[in-house]
Amino acid sequence: MTGLMVCAAALLLASAFGVVRATRGGRLRPRPRDGAVRLSAVELGAELGGRATLVQFSTAFCRPCRATRRLLAEIAGTMPGTAHVEIDAEDRLELVKRLGILRTPTVLVLDRAGRIVGRASGQPRRTEVMAAIGEATGATAASP
């Protein structure tokens, strides 16, 4: 009987964790410590967008990374001044550690100066990416 209770408790906790992760995954939101981080074109290995840059951290075995790549490339292709940069997390471990990337895909939205204005762990939603680009543009316009 004790084994059955332990099994039921483990299933309940795992289910609760799954629900929380599913509801929070892919949501773009700024982290307070990200505001002080500035990424350069040299660190990214690509030029920053004139308006915003979508930085995607991926790995070879990550299935949601493919869908995220398509989404971000499409958005960057339709929004002038927006660039999409994909970084292989396994090849850039020092940057992954510095930025606190814990899972792939992780998407960072940068303003034109390279400051992080939004972060999503998991596959982001189109509307949230578009809103974050709007924030990046507003954040850049408000910066001295």
N, C-alpha and C positions, 0 to 999 in steps of 0.2 A: 504494500500500500504506500509506503514511503517513496519507493521508486516511481510510482505513478504520479505522486504529488510533485516530485522534483522534475519529472518530465513535463508535466502540465505547466509548472512555473517557468521552465526554460522556454517552452513554446510561447507562452504569454509574453515574456520579456523580448524574445526574438521578434515576435509580431509587432510589438510596440516600437521597437527599434526600427523595423522596416517601414512602418507607417510614418514615423518622424523623419526618417531619411528621405522617403519619397516626397513628402510635402515640402521639405526644406531644400532638396536637391534642385539645382538649376536656377535658383532665385538669385538675381543680381542685386547685390547690396554692398554698400561700402563698409569697410572695416576701419575703425578709427586709426589704427596704426598704419594703414595703407596710404593715408593722405600725405605722409611724410616721405614716402618712397617715390623715387623718380627713376624711370628706366630710359636709357639712351638707345639710340640706333645701334651703337656698337655692341651693347649688351644683348640686344634682340637679334642682331645679325641682319637687320632690315631697316629701311627708312620708316620713320614715324609718319602717320597720315597727317595731312594739313589740318584736318578737323578732329579726327579721333583715330585710335588704333585699337583693334581687337586682337588681343594676344591669347592664343590657345595653347595650353600645355597638354600634350597627348603622349600616348605610348603605342607601340606597334600592336599590342593585343587588345586595345581598348575599342570595343564595338561602338559605344555612343560617340566616340571621337569622330568617326566617319560622318555621322549625321550632323554633328556640331560643325565640322569642317565645311560641309556643304552649305549649312545655314549661314555661317559667318562670311564665307566667300560670296554668297549671293547678296547679303546685306552690304558688304564692302563694295561689290560691283554696282550696286544701285544707288549708293550714297556717295556723292562726290566728296573727296577729301578724306575718305575713310579707308584705312589699310587693314588687312588681315595678315597676321604673322602667326605661323604655327611652329611651336618649339617642341622637340622631342625631349620629354622629361628625363629619359634615361641618359641622354647625351649631355644634359645641362644640370647635373645634380647640384652644383654649387648655387645656381640661380633658384632652383626648386627649393632648396633648403632656406635660402635667404628670404624668399617670398612666402614661405610657409605653405607650399602646395602639398596637399595631403592625398588628393585623388585626381584621376583624369576622367573626363576632361575638366580642366579648370580654365575659365575664361576671365581675363582681366580686360577692362575697358580703360584705356588711357586717354587723357586729353592731349592736345597737340604738343604740350610741353613734356609729356611722358609721365605725368602724375596719374596714379590709379584712382579712378572715380567709381569703379564698380568691380565686383568679383562674384563669380558664380562657380560653385563646385557641382559638377554634373552638367547635363545638357541644358543650356539656357533656353528660355522662351523668346520667340521673335520680338514680341511687344516689349519685353523687358530690355532686350539688347537695344532696340530703337530708342527707348526712353533713356537708357544710360548714355547713348551717343548724344542725345539732346542735352543731358546733364554735363557731359564732357565739353560740349560746345559752350554751354552757359558758364561752366567753371573756368574755361579758358578766357572767355570774354570778361569775366569778373576779376581775373588775376591781373596784378599790375605788370 
